[in-house]
Amino acid sequence: MIEIDTFHLAVDPTLVYHLVRFYVENPHAREELGTETVMRRVQEQSF
C-alpha cells in the first residue's frame, strides 16, 4: 500500500489518487510524466 500525505499538496487529494492509480495501472504511460501531456490528462480528466 502506498500512502501519500496530500495535506501539504496544493491539489485535490482525489485528483492525486486518480493520477497515481492511472500510472500504477498503466506503466507504459509513465513516459509522459514531466510533460505537457500530464497537464492535458488532468484538464480532460482522462485517467
C-alpha positions in Angstrom: 0.0 0.0 0.0 1.2 3.5 -0.9 0.4 6.3 1.5 0.7 9.9 0.2 0.2 12.8 2.6 -1.8 15.1 0.4 -2.4 17.6 3.3 0.6 19.7 2.2 -0.1 19.5 -1.6 -2.0 22.4 -3.3 -4.1 19.9 -5.2 -7.3 17.9 -4.6 -6.4 14.6 -2.9 -8.9 12.8 -5.1 -7.1 14.0 -8.2 -3.8 12.7 -6.8 -5.5 9.4 -6.1 -6.8 9.0 -9.7 -3.4 10.1 -11.2 -1.4 7.7 -9.1 -3.8 4.9 -9.8 -3.7 5.6 -13.5 0.1 5.4 -13.7 0.2 2.3 -11.5 -2.2 0.5 -13.8 -0.7 1.9 -17.0 3.1 1.7 -16.6 3.6 2.4 -20.4 2.1 5.9 -19.8 4.7 6.8 -17.2 6.9 8.1 -20.0 4.6 11.1 -20.3 5.4 12.2 -16.7 7.0 15.6 -16.7 5.5 16.6 -20.0 2.5 18.7 -21.0 0.6 15.5 -21.7 0.1 15.1 -17.9 -1.5 18.6 -17.7 -3.8 17.8 -20.6 -4.7 14.5 -18.9 -5.6 16.4 -15.7 -7.6 19.1 -17.5 -9.5 16.5 -19.5 -9.8 14.1 -16.5 -8.7 11.2 -18.8 -7.4 8.8 -16.3 
